[in-house]
Amino acid sequence: QVQLVESGGGLVQSGGSLRLSCAASGFTFSTYAMSWYRQAPGKDRELVASISSASSTTNYANSVKGRFTISRDNAKNTAYLQMNSLKPEDTAVYYCKGVKPSRSDVWGQGTQVTVSS
C-alpha cells in the first residue's frame, strides 16, 4: 500500500520549533522528489519546501526561507521539515507529497501545526 504518514505537529508558542516527519511505505522513496505543503483555514494549499530525490536541490517559499529546513533520509524512507522561529501565521495543516515523473502523486493525511502568539 502506497502511503505517506506525517507526524510531529502540535501546539507551540511563537518563536518555538517543531520537526515534522513524513514516513513513506509501499513505493521506492529514494526515487521520488518530496515536498511539504500547508493549508490554513480558508486559504489555498501552498508549497512550503521541496527536495530532490538525492537531496541535491532544495527550494523554499519566501515566507519560510531562513526559518524552515527540508531534508530526507532515504535509508529511513523519511522526509523531514525542521521549523524554527515559528510565527502564528505558520498555523496550518502540513502535508507531505511525493512526486515522480510518470507516477501518480502521493499525499499524506496531514498534521496540524498551531502557533500561539
C-alpha positions in Angstrom: 0.0 0.0 0.0 1.4 3.3 -1.1 1.4 5.6 1.9 2.8 8.8 3.5 2.3 9.4 7.2 3.1 12.7 8.7 3.9 13.2 12.4 5.4 15.8 14.7 2.7 18.5 14.6 1.3 20.2 17.7 0.9 23.4 19.6 3.9 25.6 20.1 4.4 29.2 21.2 5.6 31.9 18.8 9.3 31.6 18.4 9.4 27.9 19.1 10.4 25.0 16.9 8.9 21.8 15.6 10.2 19.0 13.5 7.8 17.3 11.1 8.4 13.8 9.8 6.9 12.1 6.7 7.3 8.3 6.7 6.9 6.5 3.3 5.9 3.0 2.6 4.8 1.0 -0.4 6.9 2.7 -3.0 10.6 3.4 -3.8 11.0 6.5 -1.7 14.5 7.3 -2.9 13.3 7.9 -6.5 10.7 10.5 -5.5 11.1 14.2 -5.0 9.4 15.2 -1.8 7.6 18.4 -0.9 5.8 19.9 2.1 2.7 21.9 1.7 0.4 23.7 4.1 -3.2 24.8 4.2 -4.5 27.3 6.6 -8.3 27.7 7.3 -10.0 29.5 4.4 -6.8 29.5 2.3 -5.5 27.6 -0.6 -2.9 24.9 -0.1 0.6 26.3 -0.7 4.0 24.9 -1.3 6.4 25.3 1.6 9.5 23.4 0.6 10.7 20.8 -1.7 13.7 18.5 -2.0 15.0 16.4 -4.9 15.3 12.6 -4.7 19.1 12.7 -3.9 18.8 15.9 -1.7 20.9 17.8 -4.2 18.3 20.6 -4.7 16.0 22.3 -2.2 13.5 25.1 -2.6 11.6 27.2 -0.2 8.7 29.6 -0.1 9.8 33.1 0.6 7.7 33.1 3.7 9.8 30.4 5.3 13.3 30.9 3.9 15.9 31.0 6.7 13.5 29.5 9.2 12.5 26.1 7.8 14.8 23.3 6.5 13.7 20.4 4.5 15.7 17.2 4.5 15.4 13.5 3.8 16.9 10.2 4.9 16.5 7.7 2.0 17.8 4.9 4.2 14.9 5.5 6.6 12.3 6.3 3.9 11.5 9.6 5.7 11.4 13.2 4.9 11.6 16.0 7.5 10.7 19.6 7.9 12.5 21.4 10.6 10.6 24.6 11.5 12.3 27.2 13.7 11.2 30.7 14.8 7.6 29.8 14.2 5.0 32.5 13.8 1.2 32.5 14.3 0.9 32.8 10.5 2.6 29.4 10.2 -0.5 27.8 11.7 -1.9 25.3 9.2 -2.3 21.6 8.4 1.0 20.5 6.9 1.1 17.8 4.2 3.9 15.9 2.5 3.8 14.9 -1.1 5.9 12.5 -3.2 6.4 13.2 -6.9 7.9 11.2 -9.6 7.5 11.6 -13.4 5.0 9.1 -14.9 3.7 8.2 -11.5 0.7 9.5 -9.5 1.5 11.9 -6.8 1.4 10.5 -3.2 -0.1 12.7 -0.4 -0.1 12.2 3.3 -3.1 12.8 5.5 -1.6 15.9 7.1 -0.6 17.0 10.6 -1.8 20.1 12.4 0.6 22.8 13.5 -0.7 25.6 15.7 1.5 28.5 16.8 0.1 30.7 19.6 1.1 34.3 20.0 
